[in-house]
Amino acid sequence: VNSLGKIGVLVSHLDFEDSFKAFGRNLMRDVTNKLSWDPKPNECHLDTLLRSLVLGRMAALNDEDTIQEAKKRFELHVSGTTLLAADLRSPVYRAVLSVGDAETYETMLRLYREADLHEEKDRILRALGAIKDETLLAKVLDFAMSDEVRAQDTVFAIMSVAMTYKGRVMAWDFFKENWKTLLDRYGGGFLIS
């Protein structure tokens, strides 16, 4: 999963990106089907951890079945009908945002603002960059610098934007434009790197 993610970042601007994603989906299909979305009785805790990784990667590889199921589960979560298990929230948020629009973005901001736990806010921040619309990606970058986001968490929202080629270019431009503010905020610490 880690290797597919890193290679995916490297090829995200090349003509064969779709072929690479098809390869990744094919490679991961069996383990995705084995784990499915719901835990099995007496399941090993490693399978629980793996499920989140696999579903997140399948969504990043544009697997239509994974994205559709994530959208269904997200709607149930947002409506309060069936809350998502904590370990499925990140992959579901990213999957939904990857095909989302302005309404999806606003829903995620609402969830962020309503979240009591910092862990949930962090999950949402790290997922926001999955949205593909450049106007919304610019909003993610602006939101990252707002008073609503703790200074130490800003970098995670910026990093989430940088996970795609378009987003990397935008994040780099944003970084250069906000260099002074970021340097003042983080000094020589590890967060700026």
HELIX and SHEET records of a PDB file:
HELIX    1   1 ASN A    2  VAL A   11  1                                  10    
HELIX    2   2 GLU A   17  LEU A   35  1                                  19    
HELIX    3   3 HIS A   45  ALA A   60  1                                  16    
HELIX    4   4 GLU A   64  SER A   79  1                                  16    
HELIX    5   5 ALA A   86  SER A   98  1                                  13    
HELIX    6   6 ALA A  102  GLU A  114  1                                  13    
HELIX    7   7 HIS A  118  LEU A  128  1                                  11    
HELIX    8   8 GLU A  134  ALA A  144  1                                  11    
HELIX    9   9 ALA A  151  ASP A  153  5                                   3    
HELIX   10  10 THR A  154  VAL A  161  1                                   8    
HELIX   11  11 TYR A  165  GLU A  177  1                                  13    
HELIX   12  12 TRP A  179  TYR A  186  1                                   8    
END                                                                             
